[in-house]
Amino acid sequence: MGKYLGAILAVAVAAAVLVGLIKGLNTWAIEQPAMAALNTSPVELQGADGQSLKQVSLELQTFPNSPDENPDWETEHNYQLQRPDAPKLNALDAPQADWVTYGPSTTLTVPAHALVTITIENYDSATPLLNPFYAQPQGTTDNTGTPNNTMQVAMDPKSDFQTEMSVDPGDVSHTFTIHSIANQAGQPWLFVSVPITGVPADRAADDNGFPQPVITKFTFETGAAGKYIWQCFDPCGSNYDGFGGPMSTKGYMSGTFTVVG
Ligand SMILES: [Cu+2]
């Protein structure tokens, strides 16, 4: 027995190490929690296809750098940025605090057959669009689901919302553009694109490190369940034409948009 004891112990230790490793890897592999839309109203409207519609909302922010770099702002807003477990591209092994980013999450979930209202508070300045196609809201509706290709913009939290059908491409900071994944057969077409107006260049930052935001609000209708992606089409990143860095890494200027049936 004695001569086998060492071997048995070695096997037991190896098994324990393996179990520990698997547990550790599972922990690291946890996906970013999805940010689900809040059901804001029990009112049910009729959609374009005659189905009843839920009304839900999502609130997002856009920052010139990670809010983790402005802890006073995070404390004031009780804010916690969530990062997806992105594949490590270009040897990036840590979140890039200096990159522009959407938050608090880029993994978004909304119900099928719903009127979705998204409000985006933007703390970032403008980076002129390369393609003025994205200077107009598209795929949006009024609050009964009637298509109108408009959005609401408030230049700061104390100003009233104005209805806009386009903005100057030079004043755009980011876009929020939902579109289909190629080859995703059997799901409805969904294209919604809204320009996000930048904070005016002469607006100074508050003591908490960020300026007062410009707020953009828009509504659109979801159909049956489907998986989509959303991304920014403004050259707000780094390197080639501004489309590198945060524009080419999951979880900063792009994410998933899942319509759940
Ligand atoms: Cu952007």
Boltz pocket constraint, residues with backbone or C-beta under 6 A from the ligand:
constraints:
  - pocket:
      binder: B
      contacts: [[A, 100], [A, 173], [A, 174], [A, 175], [A, 232], [A, 233], [A, 234], [A, 236], [A, 237], [A, 253]]
      max_distance: 6.0
